[in-house]
Amino acid sequence: MRQVTIADFKIQTTIVVQWGEMDAYQHVNNVNYVRWGETARVDYFRAMGFIINQDPKKMLYAPILGFQSVKYIAPVVYPDTIIIGTKTEAIKDDRFVLKSYFFSTQQNLLVAIQTHEVVIVDYNKQQKIAIPQSIMDEIHQIEN
């Protein structure tokens, strides 16, 4: 099986590890991976054409995080730079699944994988909706 590399991703996010992100065990605390993953997810949304900071009432619908998990593979320590590659793994009727792969440049190693399940919410109706065709088209444009 071929190993995943950062070159496999069109959407990439660079994170410079900060000294204050380390914990008492002398490695980056796990909550930071969730925060870094959020940044990567927003970068993916922006590539899809979502304007993240606009008034939700002006949007027909928007992506909302429905579930996330992180698999920790190797510890990260300061100093380091993490390059996160994000791609869509699956499109379902009511959600799409992003995967973010965290690569340490210092260790030249995959250090974590985050799964993000994203639902689409109609802001006027205040409810989850099926994935619109326009969103599927945006995802296919990014991934192909």
TAZI-V184045 format. One record per residue. N is the residue number from 0. SS is DSSP state (@ for helix, = for strand, . for the rest). PSI is psi in degrees with one decimal (none if undefined). NEAR is the number of other ideal C-beta (glycine too) atoms within 10 Angstrom. Layout:
N&SS&PSI&NEAR / N&SS&PSI&NEAR
//
This chain:
0&.&130.8&3 / 1&.&136.9&5 / 2&.&139.4&6 / 3&.&138.0&15 / 4&.&165.2&11 / 5&@&-26.0&14 / 6&@&-14.6&8 / 7&@&-2.7&11 / 8&.&129.5&22 / 9&.&-32.5&14 / 10&=&115.7&21 / 11&=&144.3&15 / 12&=&132.2&20 / 13&=&129.0&12 / 14&=&123.1&20 / 15&=&118.6&11 / 16&.&133.1&20 / 17&.&148.3&12 / 18&@&-41.7&8 / 19&@&-6.1&9 / 20&@&-7.9&20 / 21&=&154.7&17 / 22&.&-170.2&12 / 23&.&-19.9&6 / 24&.&8.4&9 / 25&.&32.6&9 / 26&.&166.6&15 / 27&=&130.4&24 / 28&.&144.4&15 / 29&.&-27.4&12 / 30&@&-26.6&11 / 31&@&-31.6&18 / 32&@&-38.6&24 / 33&@&-43.3&13 / 34&@&-44.5&12 / 35&@&-40.1&23 / 36&@&-35.5&26 / 37&@&-43.2&15 / 38&@&-43.5&15 / 39&@&-40.7&27 / 40&@&-44.0&22 / 41&@&-38.7&16 / 42&@&-39.8&18 / 43&@&-44.5&25 / 44&@&-42.2&19 / 45&@&-39.0&12 / 46&@&-27.5&15 / 47&.&-10.5&18 / 48&.&4.4&10 / 49&.&135.5&17 / 50&.&102.2&11 / 51&.&-33.8&11 / 52&.&14.7&6 / 53&.&164.5&10 / 54&.&121.9&8 / 55&@&-29.2&10 / 56&@&-18.6&7 / 57&@&-5.8&8 / 58&.&140.8&15 / 59&.&-42.5&11 / 60&=&165.6&20 / 61&=&156.0&17 / 62&=&138.7&22 / 63&=&136.8&12 / 64&=&124.3&13 / 65&=&-26.9&15 / 66&=&147.7&11 / 67&=&153.2&16 / 68&=&155.0&11 / 69&=&129.7&18 / 70&=&117.9&12 / 71&=&127.0&15 / 72&.&-44.2&14 / 73&.&145.7&12 / 74&.&152.1&15 / 75&.&139.3&26 / 76&.&155.7&16 / 77&.&140.8&15 / 78&.&147.9&10 / 79&.&163.3&17 / 80&=&131.5&13 / 81&=&129.0&22 / 82&=&123.7&16 / 83&=&124.1&25 / 84&=&129.7&21 / 85&=&137.5&26 / 86&=&162.3&18 / 87&=&126.8&20 / 88&=&-33.2&13 / 89&=&148.8&10 / 90&=&120.8&14 / 91&.&175.1&11 / 92&.&-41.3&6 / 93&.&8.7&12 / 94&.&162.2&19 / 95&=&150.9&20 / 96&=&118.6&16 / 97&=&148.3&24 / 98&=&133.1&16 / 99&=&128.3&27 / 100&=&122.4&22 / 101&=&117.9&27 / 102&=&127.3&20 / 103&=&125.1&21 / 104&.&-30.5&15 / 105&.&-41.3&14 / 106&.&-10.6&13 / 107&.&54.1&7 / 108&=&145.0&12 / 109&=&122.2&18 / 110&=&-16.7&20 / 111&=&158.6&23 / 112&=&127.6&17 / 113&=&136.2&23 / 114&=&132.2&15 / 115&=&118.5&25 / 116&=&121.7&17 / 117&=&127.3&21 / 118&=&160.4&20 / 119&=&131.2&19 / 120&=&131.1&17 / 121&=&114.2&15 / 122&.&-32.2&15 / 123&.&-40.5&11 / 124&.&-12.5&9 / 125&.&48.8&7 / 126&=&158.9&9 / 127&=&143.5&14 / 128&=&167.1&13 / 129&.&154.5&13 / 130&.&118.6&19 / 131&.&150.0&13 / 132&@&-36.6&8 / 133&@&-35.4&12 / 134&@&-41.9&19 / 135&@&-40.2&13 / 136&@&-42.7&11 / 137&@&-43.9&17 / 138&@&-45.6&19 / 139&@&-35.9&11 / 140&@&-41.0&12 / 141&@&-44.5&16 / 142&@&-18.6&13 / 143&.&none&6
//
